[in-house]
Amino acid sequence: MNWTNDTVTDEEHRSTAEQIIVIIIMILIFFISIAGNACVCYIIVKDPKLKKISMITVFNLAVTDLGFTSTSIPISVIVLIQDKWPWDGVVCHLNGITMLVFGIASLMNLGVIAVSRYIAVCHSQFAKTYLTKKFYIGSVIFIWIISIAISFPPIVHWGSIEYSYAKAACTHYWPSSMSYTLFLITSAVFVPFIVIVTLYSLLFSTVRSNTKRIRDKSSSITITRSDIRLAKVSASIFFSFLICWSPISVTNFLELAGLKVRHQWNMFAMVMMYSNSICDPIIYSLMSNHFKAGFMKLLCCKNQSAETSD
């Protein structure tokens, strides 16, 4: 399988200044993502109020961010430093496949969170019946199985993982196989996207109509502030994912149409995609009281430890 399909002209080469700026940004994203998502996992495990089965999807999302960050950013940084791909085709395929797996797993995970939030808020009478330990554990297993299954075809030559100088990484080259690309964007992008947008639209429509009924004293549905807050947090995480992954999606569609994309846009798209891994901890710390308290507690403990050692 051809793993490099890049002919780079002089004008497409990154300048030294561009490389330094992007490397610094990626290194910052790497450390913030590792620290932030590790803290999210730690807080979920240690906080009794968060130690409930429904939080397994949030924990799993943090794990996908950790996996994506640790397997992708270091490779891109080394490629940028050396200004070339320094390894063989095997590493290139691993880079591309892991990027696909973790990216798909993130969106699938957001889909499961949307389903659970929708049932909990709009059909609370069924929550105890359907939102069980079996549902959450089964969902996490399903997320990883389907993500690996969708990412697997390029290994058997349906689709192609190729090195892109402009992206400083190995990714699935969309024009390499129209059939696989159609399968990929349908199963891993469009279907989850439509499901998530539809469920959140219905959820917030229900919240608005319920608020009006409460004013008229005719509501038969009880929606707590906690339910609304959790729904807002989940929706914010999805929209941050959408914003961060949109540039790379636009780039791939332009390549599919046979259009040339400037390397500056490619680098911007890759940085935006990587930056999604730092969004979730930031959103939790700003919008969730439990996580905010957990982050503050960790910071205070570190400060106290530093003062003690001094």
N, C-alpha and C positions, 0 to 999 in steps of 0.2 A: 504494500500500500504506500502510495506517495504521501509523505508526511510534511513536505515543504513545497509550497506553491507560491513563493514570494520572490519576485524580481523587483529590487528596490533601486529607483533612480536617485541621483544626487539630491534633487529637490525634495524627495520623500524621506531623506535621512533626518533623524532628529538632531537638533543642535545640542551642544553640551549643556547650555542653560536649560533647555526643555527637559533633558534627561535628569539633571540635578533636581529640578523643581518636582517632577513626577516621582522620583525616587523618594524624596523627603516626604511628600504627601502620602505615598503608599506605606512607608515605614510608620508614619504617625497613625494611619488607619489600622495597620497591623497591631500595634501595641494597644491602641484604644479598644479595638474589637476583642482581642484576647482578654484584656483585663475586664472589660465591661460584661462580656458574655460569660466569662468564668464567674464573675460576681453574681450574675443572674442565677446561674446554676447553684452556687453556694447558698444564696438567700433562699431559694426554693427548698433546698434540702434542710436548711437550719431553722427557718421560720415556721413555727407550728401552724400559723394562720394560712400559710401558703402550701403546707404539706398535705395537699389533697389530690386525688386522682386526676381531676380536671386540669391541674397544672402540668401534667406530663407533656401536653402539647406545647406549652410555653418552654418547658425544659428542652424538649426535642428541637424546637426552633433555635434556641441558643446553641445547641450542639451542632446543628447544621451550619450556623454562622461561624462557629469555632472551626469546624471542619473545612469550610470554604476558605476562610481566612488563612489557616495554617498550611493548606495544600496549594494555594494559588498565588498569594501575594509574594512569598519568598522567591518563587520561581520567576515572577515578572520582574522583581527587583534585580535579581542576578542577571537576567536577560538584558535589562536596561543598562546595568553597569558594564557588561561585556559587549553590548550593542550587537549581539548575535545569539542564536540558540546554541548553547554549549554542550548539549547532550544528544543522545541518539533518538531514533524514532520511538522506542519503547517508552521513554520518559515523556515524550511528546504526547503519545496516546493516553498515558496515565493522567497527564495534566488536563487534557481535554475531557476525558471521561469523568474524572472527579469533579471538574467544574460543572459538567452537565448534571451529575447525580445530586450534588449539593444544591444547585440552583433549582432543579425540579422539586427536590424534597422541601425546600423552603416554601415554594408556592403551594404545593400539596398540603403542607402543614397549615398554611394560612387558610386553605379551603376547609380543613377539618375544624379549625377554630371558628370559622364563620358559621359552619353547620351547628356546632355546639352552642354558640352564642344565640343563633336564631331560635333554636329549640328552647333554650333556657328562658329567653325573653318573650317570644311570641306564642310558644306552646308549653308553658311551664308545667301544665298538668301532665305532660308526657316526659318531663325531664328525668324523674326518678326511674321511669321505665326504660328509657333509651340511653340516657347519658350515664351509663354504668361503667364500672371498672373494665368490663369486657369490651365495651365500645371504645374506650380511650386506648387501651393496650392494643386492641385489634387495629385501630386507626394508625397508630405509630408503626406497627409491623407492615400494614398496607402501604404506608407512605414510602418506606424504604424499599419494599419489593417492587412497587410500580416505578419508582425513580430509577432503580437499577435496570429494570426491564426496558424502560424507554431509552436509557442511555447506552444500552448494550449493543444495538445493531451496528454502529461503526466498527466494532471489534471484528465483526464477521463480514466486513466490506459493504454493508448497506449504509451509505453515508461515509464521510471521511473526516478524520481529525487531522488538521493541518496547521503548521506553524505560520503565524502572521506577524511579520516584523512590525506592522503598524500597531498591533494590539499587544505586542511583547508577551505573547502567550500562544499556546496551541488550543484551538477551538474547533468546533464543528464548522466546516466550510459549507454554508447553505447551498451554493450552486452545485456542489459535488453530487447530490442526489435529490432530485425534486420530490420523489416519492417519500423518502425518509424525512425530508424537511417538512413536507405537508403533514406527515404523521406526527412529527415532533411538535410543530406549532399548534396542531389541533388538540392533541392529547395532553400536552404539558403546558400549553399557554392559553389557548382560546377557551377550552372547556372549563378549567379551573377559574379563569378570569370571569367568565359569564356567570358561573355558579356563585362566586364570591360577591360580585357586584349586585346580582339579583337578590341574594339573601340579605345583604346589608341595606339595600333599598327597601325591602319589605320590613326589615327590622326597625329602621328609623321612621318609616311610614307608620308602623304600629305604635311606636313611642309617641309620635306627634298626635295621632288620632286619640290615643289613650289619655294624653295630657288634656285635650279638649273635652273629653268625656268626664274627666275628673272635675274640671271646672263646672260642667253641667250636672255633676253628681249622678252620672249615668253609666260609669265604667264598672264592668264586671271583672276586669283583668287587673291584677296587682303587679305593677312593674316598679321595682325598687330603684333607688338612686345608684346602688351598687351595681345592679344589672346594666343600667344606662352607662355608668362609668366604664365598666368592663367592655361593653360594646364599642364605646368611643376609642378606648385604648387599642382594641383589636382592629378596628377600622383604620385607625391612624397608622398602625404597623403595615397594614396592607397597602395603603396609599403611599407610604414611604418606599415600599418595595416597588410599586408601580413607577414612581418618579425615578428611582435609582436605576431600574432596569430598562426604562424606555429608550435612553440613548443608544445602548448596545443593540436593542431590538430594531431601532430605526436603521442603524448601520448595517445589520444583517439583511434587512429587507432591501436596502439600496444595493448591496452586493448581489443579492438574488436577482435584481433588475438589471445587473450588468453595469452599474454606475460606479465610478471611482470615488472613493471616500478619502479625504485628506487625513494624513496621519495625526494631525492635531485633534480632529474630531474623534478619531479612534481612541486616542489616549484619554481624552475627556470621558468618552463612553466607558472605558475600562475603569477609570478612577471612580466614576459614579457607581458602577456596578459593585466594585469592592467596598465603597463607602456604605452600602446598604447594611453591611455587617455591624456598623457602629450605631445605626439608627434605633434598633430595638431597645438596647439598654438606656439610651437617652430618653426615648419615649416613656419607658417604664418609670424612670426616675422623675420625670416631669408630671406624669398623669396618674401614677398609681401610688397611693399613700403607703401601702405595705412595702413596695420596692423602694420608695423614697426613704422610708425609715430604715430599711435594710442597708441601703447604700450609705446613709449617714452613720449608722452604727459601725459599719466596716471602716469608714474614714476616721471616726472617733477612736476606734480601737487601735488603728495604725498610728494615729497621732499620740495616743497615750503610751503606746509601746516605744515610740521614738523619744518621747519626753523621759520615760523611765530609763532608757538606755543612755540618755545624756546625763 
